[in-house]
């Protein structure tokens, strides 16, 4: 069936988004999420530990005011127009344990993290090497009628104060690929405070309208550290979630739909 939409000077973007949402809803109805993703990763993944990036004096001024610092980085492949790299840094007036209490509580993201419509762990297991594996289904609603369902495979490295993640390639996600990294450090000058680093590189299956690309690659990056700052500072005495200590984790069966 052919859908004719007038691309007037006043509403070209609205018409385009409507067409894309209709196409997406049609595709989503046919997706078997339990089928393999189609590859086992095409993006370079992050290594747990510090990012190794320099924080300039001008960055410190911004951070001291409670604002995030974001650095846009080129893709590993300069010819790749479907992915992007950026790092966001945020100072938090709360200790590391309170920050990790928020980041690792993935089952409670809905209502705290903007645009997250569903978030649930379906597999948690001690890897036996000091790390914990956490698989999570997350549904991101960018705008009405336009959402993304993805399955993430996190690895929490307690000794390195990091979580890194990719897609769970045993299931079918809407993003082509993902490479993510949370890292939390004690603040270099403020006792009892933390400095949070966040990166999430995305590759899409096809090109998207610039407003959606902007949200997914920039706005969402800042919002990711903003909610952690807000929730951590409201609950500064929250302890580290002991259920994610490697010695405390018991494997759970995969149950995602």
N, C-alpha and C positions, 0 to 999 in steps of 0.2 A: 504494500500500500504506500502511495506517495503522500507525504505530508507537506503542504504548501504553507510557508510562514512568511509574511511580509517583513523583509529586513529594512525597515524604515530608518531614516536618519536618527529618529528619536529613540528607537528601541532595538538596535541590532544585537546588543549583548543579551537582552532578555530573551529575544527570539532564539538566539544560539543556545543559551543555557536550557531553554525549554526543549529544543530538539535533542540536545545531548542527554537530558534527563529521561526523555522518552526512550532513547536508544539504550541507556544504561538499565532502566527498569526492565526492558525486554530481554537484555542479556542476563541480568541477575536471575530472572525466573528460570533460566536453563542451566545454571551453574551447579555442579555437584561439588560441594565444598570438601568432601572427603576424598576426592581424586587428587593425585599428585599435582604440584604446581606447574610442572613442565620443565623445570631445571632445578639445580641444587645451588643456585647462587651465581650472580654475574657481577655483583658489585664487590669492591674491596671492603672487607670488614675491619672494624676498629679493634685495636689491641687494648686490653684492660690496663688501667693505670693512668697516670697524668697525661694530659694532652701535649705538654711540652711547648705550649704557646706562650709568648711573652705578653705580659700585662703592662701596657705603657702608663706613664703618669697621667695622661689624658683619660685613659680607661679607668684608673683609680678614682679620678674626680667624679666620673659618671656613676661608678659603683657605690661610692660613698654617699651619693644622693638617693640611693635605693633603686636606681634604674639599671636595667640589663645592658650589657655590651654585646653586640652581635657582630661577628666577622663573617662576611660572605667569602667563600673560597671557590676557586675554579674546580670543575669536575676533574676526576683523575684522567678522563679522556676529553681533551679540548673539543673534539668533534661531536661529543655526546650532547644533544639538545634536550634529552628527556630526563635528565637527572640534575641534581644540584647539591652543593655542600655548604654547610654553614655551621658555626659554633656560637652558642650563646652562653654568657657568663653572668652569674647573679650572686650577689652577696646576700646572706641570710642571717638575721639576728637570732639564731638558734643553733644549738650544737649539732654535730653530725648525726647522732643517733635519732634526733627528732626529724631531721631531713630524710634519713633512710626510712623512718617509720611511714612517711608519706609516699615516697617513691615506690617502695616495695608493696604497698597496700593496693595492688592493682584491682582487686575486687571492689574497691570503694571509689574508683575514679569517677563513676557516673555521679553527677551533681557537684563535683569539685573541679573537673577538667572540662573546659569549654569545648563543645561540639562532640564530646564522647557520649554516645547513645547507649552503648553496651560495652562492658569490659568484664571478663571472667576468666580466671585461670582454669585450665582443664588438665594440667599436668605439672606436678612439682616433685622434684627428686634430687636427692643428694648425689652428686657425681662421684663422690669418694675421693676427690682430689682437692678438697677445700672450697669447691664451688657448688652452686645450686642451680639447677635448670628449672626454668619457669616458662611454661607455654601458655599463651593468653590469646583469647579471641577478643578483638576490639572492633566496634563499629563506629565510624567517624561520620557524623552528619555535617557536611560542609554548608549545605543550604537545603531548604525543603525540597524533597524529591531527589536529592543528590547526595548519596552516601557511599562509603567505602567499607567493605568488610575485609579484615586482614587477620592472619594468624601469625603471632610472633613467638620466636624462640629466644628467650632471654637466658643469659648466663650471669649470675651474680658472683662476683669475686670479692669476698669479704676482706681478704688481706690487702687487696689493691684498691679498695673503696670504689669499685666500679660495677656497673651493669652494662654489658654489651648485648646487642641483639640483631637478629636477622629475621627473615620470614621463616615460618615452619613450612619447609618445602614438601612435607607429606600431605599438605592440604592446599587448596586453591584460594589464593588471595586476589584482591582487586589491584593492588600495586604490583608492578613487575618485580621490584626488589627493594629491600630496605637495609640500611646499615646504621645502627644507632649506638650511642654511648652516653651514659650518665657517669660522672665522676665527682666525688665530694671530698673536699679537703678542709682541714681546719683553717680558719681565716689567718693570714700571715701576720696581722697586726691587732686583731680584736679577739681576746680570749672568750671562749664560749660561743663564738660565731663560726659560720661556715662560708666557704666559697664553692658554688655549684657550677659545673661545666656540663653542657648538654649539646649533643649533636645528633641529628637524625637525617641521613641522606636518603633521598627517595628517587626511584626510577619508575616512571609511569609507562603503561602499556601503549599509550598513544599521547599525542600532544593535547594539552588542555587549555581552555581560555585563561588569559593572564590573571583575572581576579582569583580563580581557583588555585592556579600555580602560586600566586602571591601568598594566599592564605596558607597553603600546605608547606611552603618553603620558608616563609618569613614570619608571618603573623603567628602561626602555630608554634614556631620556635620560641618566640618571646613569651607567649602565653604558657608554654610548658614550664619555664622557670618561674613565671609570675605566680602560678597557683601553688607551686612548691614553697615559694617564699611566704605567701599568705598563710597557708595551712601550717607550716612549720613554726612560724612566729606566733600563731594563735595557740599552738600546743608545744611550747618549748621544752616541756618536761617529759614528753612522750619518749619512751625508751626504744632501743633497737628492737625490731620485731623478732623475737626469739625463734619463731617458727621457721625463719629463713636462715638461721645459723646452720652450717653444714651438718653438724652432729645431731640436729633436732628434726631434720626433714625426713619424712616418710613418703615413699613414692605413691602417687595417686594415679589411677587409670585415666586414660584419655577419654573425654566424654563430649568434646565439642561437636556441635551440629553445624 
